[in-house]
Amino acid sequence: MHVRIKLLLLLLFFGIGLAAAQDKPKKNDTIKGKQQQEVYKEIENYSKKSKFTKVLHKLIFKSVSSNHRKQSKNYITEIEDLYKKYEGRVIRNIQIETLDPFGYSVSDTTRKPRKWIERSGNSVHIKTKEFTIRNRLLFKKNERLDSLLVKESERLIRSQRYARRVIIKPVPIPSSKDSVDVYVRVLDSWSLTPNISASGSGTNIEVTERNFLGWGHQFANNIDKNINTGETSYLARYKISNIKNTFIDAELNYQTLETENSLKSLGLQRVFFSPITRWAGGVYFEERLVRDSLPNAQYEWERQNQKSQVQDYWTGHSFKIFKRDNEEYRTTNLVTTGRFFNKTYNESPSVAYDSIGYYTKERLYLASIGITSRKFVQDRYLFNYDIVEDVPVGRVYSSTFGVQDKNKEHRFYFGGRYAFGDYFKWGFLSINAQVGAFFYKGKTEETVLRFDMLYFSNIKNWGNWRFRHFIKPTLVFGDNRQPIITDLLNINEENGIHGFNNRTIVGTKKALLTLQTQSYSPWNISGFRLNPFASFTMGVIGNKTRTLFESKVYSKIGVGLLIYNDYLVFNSIQLSLAFYPTIPGEGDNIFKTNTFKNTDISLPNFRIGKPVVAPYE
């Protein structure tokens, strides 16, 4: 009977209370924790005397030994202890080894592929080249070993989705007390990933190679077939990461949307990829052709042409504020950036459909200044099964100002941003608040107030299951916006509810709430782990005449399955089914497959980059 009850509760795992999330163990509770372990160990031993007490114990308690292992994996600090002994020594040699994805271990050098399927998979896989990994290292031969640079190098390699696991270890030199060798060992992941999604309106197929020829380049192709119109969209994207160890990325895009729309773009960019980065910048060129319907004053829709070109340039510098060498001071910087944005139109909608000149030439000059403090905490069981994921923690205080030239008007812009994120006893919390407005003739125009929050709980262990809960609310308010549909908010796709699309549900303010529960189960079928997750998203749009509380609520309820295999890792298989009570213009009680992923909730970023106006989307 208890098994049935437990299975029933598992089906309701999405409703498990957030308050039950476990707190992180404190360091000063070590002695007390050991005493508790001894008590629970005695209870565990006593429970083995009968079948009833043994079953009861399994329902209430976890194994002491397994609980200890789980706690030890939550936050990884071994690398700091590992390098403390060798801090400041001169690096004599750097040895790099990359491993095929099947049958190898990053920590166990004796493990080799034994099965035929492992050897076959490795034979068609191109390993990451040594220079690809070397170009990601922030330390070099003959430099003094710096633990911060080592940790950042590990994180940068781990952030590349072709690397499953990485370990960087010092190797002592017996004949030397002031030098050390460094050994870098990287385990590849399978880098070719397909993705297929379908609904009543069409099918989307995407194939991405994340490590083309082992160089770390990305090549993506996407085909979208609209069943209703019979038209096909195609996207091709090629990205070169970290050109010649400069950390400059180049990206080329070509996209056709339903025959008559196209996008061509080329960009070069170097971001502040690490807290120790001192300079950043980029250039971007775009040509876009859009033939789309717009409404006139009588709300009559007609197809209009837009053909635009964009030139976008920016640069920035990060200044170390404190002279001390401790990590907290080294990761706190004063950042200044500047940007020039130029957009021109060869074709624009007629005056009847753009009476305010929204689609006209624009020049934007922006500058930002701010203070950022950011570090990264290694955690597990966030969006992937037992994989180290780097969670940003820190703060940002920044302001942006500049001038826009458009329609013979010179408008001043000013905006500000405050963001923070950190781990607390009850979980992780981040808040990002932004405000911005243009000023013209003593009045504010196109004002934006945006608030984003992300909370996720500590891992909740329930038997052999693990749970983590996510909450992500968003509020966006606009005031004195442009009277054209293009400058209105919506809740379509990435702007709100994945799989939801309607052009008439627009406004000047919106509220979104996403709840997600990710579980990691003990189910293991031939090496594949089945991890259910559930998601609920609701969104509402308001305007001047209709408040958010008076507006209709639209929602999506989704369940999914993250199928993980030790060989697939980041490229794990995801299956999802979403239910939409209503989508105006499409129908009621709609089901769609693979319209969302468990990674649609993104982690915050405490980086200051290219100056932008406060996002109104």
N, C-alpha and C positions, 0 to 999 in steps of 0.2 A: 504493500500500500504506500509506503514511504517513497518508493521509487516513482510511482505514478504522480504523487504530489510534487516531487522534485522536478519531474519532467514538465508538469504543468507550469510550475514556477519559472522554469527556463524559457517557456514560450512567452512569458510575460516579463522577460529580462529588461525590456525597455523601460518598464515602470519601476525598476529598483531605485529606491530613494537615493538622492545625491548625498543626503546627510550621512549615509552609511559608509561613504568613501573613507579609506584609511588615512590616518595622518602619517607624515614621515617620522620615522624614529629619530629621536634626538640623541646626540652624542652623550649627553650627561645621564642618559637613561640606560647606559650599557650594562652597569652592574645590576640594576633592577631588572633589566630584560633577561639577563642570564638566570637570575633567580626564578623569574616567571617561566623560563624555558624548562628549568628543572622540575617545577611543579607540574607543568603540562606534560612533561615526559613521564612522570609518575602516573598521571591520569591515563595517558596513552597505554602504558604497560598494563595497568589494571584493567582497561577496557578489553584487552585481548583474552581475558579469562572466559568470556562467553560470547556467543554469536550476537546476542541482542545488544550487549554493551559495546561490542565492536562496531556494529552498524550505527548505533546511536552516536558513538564517538566520531565516526566519519561524517555524520550529518552536521555535527556541531563544531568540531575542532579540525584543524589542519595538522598534518604531520609536523612535528617540531623541526626535524631535519630539513624537510622541503620548504617550510616557512623561512628558515634561516637562509636557504639558498636564494629564495625569491627576494628577500630583503637586501641581500648582498648585491643583487643585480640592479637595484633601482637607480642608484646614482654612482657613477664610476669615478673613483678618485685615484685608482691605482697608478695612473701615469704620473701624477704629481709626486708620489712617493718614489716611483721608479727613477725619475730624473733628478731628484733632490741630491743624490749622491754624486751625480756627474755634472751638475750645473756649473757652467763657466769653463769646462774643459774644452780644449781645441778639438774640433772634428777632423779626424785624419782621413777617413774614407766614408763614403755613403754607398751602401749596397742595396739595390732594389730588386725585388723578386715579385713578379706578377703570376697569378695562378689561374688556371682554367676554372670554370664555375663548378664542375661536377667532380665530386669525390675528394676534394682537397679541404684542408682546414687552415685558417690563418694562424691558429695558435699551436696546432699539432703538426710538426714538420714531418712526422713519420706516416701520416695518413696519406694514402694514395688511392686513386680510382681503381676499384676491383671489378665492378660489374661491367658487363658488355655495354649496357645503355649509357653508363657514365663515360666510358672511353669513346663511344660513338658521338655523344654530344660534344665532348671536347674536341673531337677531330674536325667538326664543322664550325667551331668557335674560333674567332681571331682574338688572341689575348691582347690586353692593353699593353702598348709599347712602353718600354722603360722610360723613354724621354717624356712620354705623356704624364707619367707619375712624377718624374724629376721636376718638370716644369711647374708642378703644384706645390713644391716644397718652398718654404719661406726661409730655410737655412741652407748654407752651402759649405762645401769643403773648406777647411782652414779657418772657419769662423768659430766663435765660442758657442757652446751649446746653450740654448735659451729655451727653457721649458714652455714658455708662452708660445714661442714660434713653433715648437713641436706640436703642441695641442692644436694650434690654428692650422698647421699643415695637415694633421689628421682630419680635422673638420672639413677642410677644403676638398680633400680627396674623397671623404665620405659623402660630401654634397653632390658629387658627380654620380649620377644614377647607374653608371656602369660599374661602380665599385661597391661590392656588397659589404665587405669588412676590410679594415686596415689596422695594422699595428706597427708602431715605430718604436724600436727598442735600442737602447745603448748597448754596445758590446765592449767590455773593458779590454784594454791592451795590457797584458801582463808586464811588459817591459817599460810601461810609461805610467806615470801618476798624474800627468797634466793633459793627456790626450784620450780620445775615445772614438770608437767607430760607431756608426749608426746603421741599423738594419731596418729596411722598410719592406714590409710584406703585405701585399694587396690581393684579396680574393675577388675575382671578377663576378659579376652577375650576368645572366643571359640578357643581352641588350636589345634583341629584336622583339618588339611587342606589338601585337595586333589589338584592336579595340573595335567592337561592333555594338551598335545600339539601334533599336528599332521602335517604331511607333506606328499608329494608324496613318500618319502623314508621310512617312518616309523611312529611309535606312541610311545610317552613317557608318562608314568603314574607315578606320585609321590604322596605318602601319608606321611605326617609328623605329629607327635604328639609332640607338643612343651612343654607340661607340664605333662609328664607321671606320673600318680597317684598323681598329685598335688605337686610333689617334684621338679619341675623345670627341670627335665631331658628331653632330646630330643631323639626321636626315629624316624628315617626316612627310608623309603623304596622306591626304584626307580626301575621301570622295563621299559626297552627300547627295542622295537621290530623293527628290520630292515627288511623291506619288501623285499628288493632286495636280501639279502643273506639268509633270513629266520632265522637268528640267534638272540638270546635274551641276553641282558645284564641286570645284577641285581646289585643293591647296597643296603647295609644295614649299617646304622650308628647309634650308640648309644652314647650320650654325657651326662656326669654327670657334672653339673655346680656347682661350689663353694662347694667343698667337706669340710664338717665340718667347715664352716665359714673361710676357709683358702683362698678362692678365687682361688683355684686350680681347673682347669677343666680337666676332663679325657674324652678321645674320642677313641672309637673303631670303625674301619671301615673294612668292607669286601665287595669286589667288584669283579664281573666277567664281562669281556667285550668280548662279542661274542665268548663264549666257551673257547677259548685258551688263554685268557689274564686274569690275576687276580691281585688283590692288597689286602694285609692284613696289617693293621697298628694299632698301639697303641700309644697314646700320653698323656702326663701329662704336663700341662702348667699353669703358673701364670704370666699374663702380668702386665704391669703398668696400671692397670684398672682405676686409678684415679691420678690426679696430686699430691696427698698426699701419694701415694704408695711408699714404700721405697725399697722393694726388689721384684725381679721377676726371672723367670727361667723356664726351661722345659726340658723334655726328649721326644724323639720320636724314634720309631722303625718301620721299614717298610720292607716288603718282596714283591717284584713285579716280575711277570712273564709276559713278552711281546713277542708275536709272531706277528711281523709286517713286512711289506715290506720296504726295503731300496734300493736305487739305487747304482750301482757301477760306476766306472769311465766312462763307456760307456752309463750311464744313463739307464741301464737295471735293472728292479726291480725284487727282489726276497725276499721271506719270510725268515726272520732271527729271531733267538731266543736270548732273553735277560732275564737273571734271576739275580736280584740284591737284596742286603740287605743294609739297611741304619740304622746307629745309629747317632743320633743328640742330642747334649747336649748344653745347654746355661744357663747363669746366669747373673744377673745384679743388680746394686744398684743405687738408686737415692738419691742425696745429696741436701738438702735445701741450697740454696746459701745465702739468706738474712735472717737476724734474725727478721725482722719486721713481724708483724702479719696481715698486710693488705693482702687482697686476691690476689692482683697482685704479691706480693712478695712470697706468700706461694705456688703459682702455677708455679713458675719458679724454675727449678732444673737443676743440673749438673748430667748427667746420664752416667754411665760406664757399659759396657756389654762385655762378652766374650763367645766364642762359639767353640766347636769342632765337626766337621762333618766328618763321615767316611762312605764311600760307597764301597762295594765290589761286584764283579760279579762272579757267579758260571758258567754262560753261557754268551757268547758274540758273536756278529756277526763275520763272517769270515773276514780275512784280505782283501779280495776283496771288501768287503762292509764297512770296517772300517780300512782303511790303516793307519790312524793317531792315533789309539788307543784311540778313544773317549770313548768307553765303557770299561774302565779299572779302576782298583782300584784308589780311590782318598781319600786324607786326606786334610782337610781344617781347618786352625786355624785362627780365626778372632777375632778382638776386636774393639769396638766402643767407642767413647767419644763424648759427645755433650751437648748442652744446649737446653732445651725445655721450652717453656712457653705456657700453654694451659688452656683455660677455655671453657665454653659451654654457648651458647645463646639459649634460648627457643623460638622457632618459630612455626608457624602453616601453614597449607596449602602448604606443600612442596610435599611430596609423599602420604600423607593421608589427609582425610577430617576432618578438625577441631580437629586434634590430636596434642598435644604438641610433637615436635621433637627437639632433642638437637643437635644443630649445633656447631661443634668444631671451635674455633677461637684461633689463637696463632702463634707461630714461632718455627722453628727447625733449629739449626746449628749443624751439626754432621760430623764426619769423621770416616771412617772405614779402618782398615789396617790389614794385616795378611800374611800368607804363605800358598801356596798350594803345596802338594806333589803328583805328578802324572807322570807316565811314566818316572820315575827316574829324573824328573826335579823338582827343587825347585823354584817356582815363587813367587815373592812378589806382594802383592795386596794393592792398595790404592784407596779409593773412598771418595766422599763427597756428602753431601745433604744439600740443603737449601729449606725451605718451609715456607710459611706464608698464613694466611687466616683471613679475617675479613669482617665485614659489613661496607659498605660505603653508602653515600647518595643515590647512584644509584644502590645499590644491594650488593650482596656478591661476593667476588672474592678470589680465592685461587690459588697459584702457587706452584708447586713442581718440583724442578730441581735436577737431580742426575747425577753424572759422576763417572766413575770407570774404572780401567784398571789393568791388570797384567803386571809385568815387568820381563823380562828375557834377560840376556846378553845385557843390555843397550837398549833394545827395548820394546815398549809397545805392548801388545797382548790382544785380546778380549776386546777392548775398547768399552765403552758404554757411550752415552750421551742421556739422556732422559728428556723430558719436558712435564709435565702435567698441565693443567689449568682447573678450573671450575668456571663458572660464573652463578649465577641465579639472576633474577631481583626481585625487590620488588613486592608485590602483586598489580596487576592491577585490579581495580574494574570497571566493565562495566555493569551498571544496577545491576541486582542480580547475575551476573556472577563474578567469580574471575579467573584471569589468572596469571600464572608464567612461565617465559621462562628460559631455560637452554642452556648453550653453553659449550661444553667440547672438546677442541682440545688436541691431543697428538702427539708428535714427538719423534721418536727413531732413533738414528744413531749408527751404529756399524762400527768398523774399525779393520782390521787384525783379522777377526774372523776365527774360525776353518772351513776347507773346507769339511764340511759334512752337509747334509740337516737338521740334528737335531739342528744345531747351526745357523739356519737361521730364520728370522722373517716371520710371516704370519699374515693374518687378519681374521683368523678363529674364530668363536664363541666369547668366552670371550676375546680373543686377538684382537678383532676388530669389526666384524659385526656379530651380533647374527643371527644364522640361515644360515650363509655362511660357507662352508667347501670345501677346495680344497688344496691338498698337494703340488701341483706343483707351486702355486703362492707364491713364497718365495723370500727373498732378504736380504740385510744388512741394509736397512733403510725403514722407513714407516711413513706415516702421516695419522692421523685419525681426523675426525670432526663429532661430534654428536650434533644435534640441537633437542631440545624437548620443546614442549609447553604442560603444564598441565592445564586443566581447571577444575573449580569446579562450577557446574551448579545449578540452583534452581530447576531442575527437581526432583520430589519426587513421586515415585510410590509405594504405600503401604509401606512406610518406607524405600524404597531403593532409594538411590541417584545415578543418572547416570552421571558420570564425564568423558567426552571424553579427550583423549590426543593424540598427534601426535609426531612422531619421524622421523628424517632423519639422516642416518649415511653414510658417504663416507670414503673410504680407498684406499690408493695407496701404492704400494711396489716398491722400487728401489734397484739397486745394483751398482757395480763399473762401469758397461758399460751403465747403463740406469738411468738417474736422476729421481727424483720424478715427475718433470714436464713433462718428456717424457713417463711416465708409464701410463698404462690404469687405469682409475678410476672405482672402483666397489662401488655399493651403495645399500642401502635398504631404502624403504619408508614404514613407518608403521603408522597405526591408531589403537587406542585401546579405550576400555571403562572400566573405573574403577567403578565397581558397589559396592557402599558402603552402609552398613547398620550399624546403631549404635551398633548392637550386634556383628558385624563381625570385625570391626576396622582393625587391621593389617592384618587380614586374609580375607580381602575384595576380591571379585571376580574380576579377570581381564580377559578380552577377547581382543585379538589383531589379526590383519591381516597385514601381511608384504608382500610387493612386491619387488622382486629382478629382475632388468632388465636383468641380466645375471649372472649365476654361471657356470664357465667352468667345463665341465664334467657332468653337471646336466641339463643344458638347459637354455633357454631364457624365459623371462616373467613368472617368477615363483611366485606363491602365497603360503605362508605358514601361519599356524595359531598358535598363542600362542608361538612364538619363542622369544618374548622379553617382558619385563615388564617396567613399568614406573620407577621402582627402580633400573634398570640396571645402572643408573648414581648414583654412590656412593659418599657420603660425604668424605672430606679429613680427614686425621688422622695426628695429630701433636705429635704422641707418638714415642719415641725411644724404640725399642724392640730388638729382636734377631738380631745380626749382620748378614747382608747379602751383597752379591755383588750387584751392581747396576742392577736392573732387565732389562733383554734383552728379551722382549716378546711383 
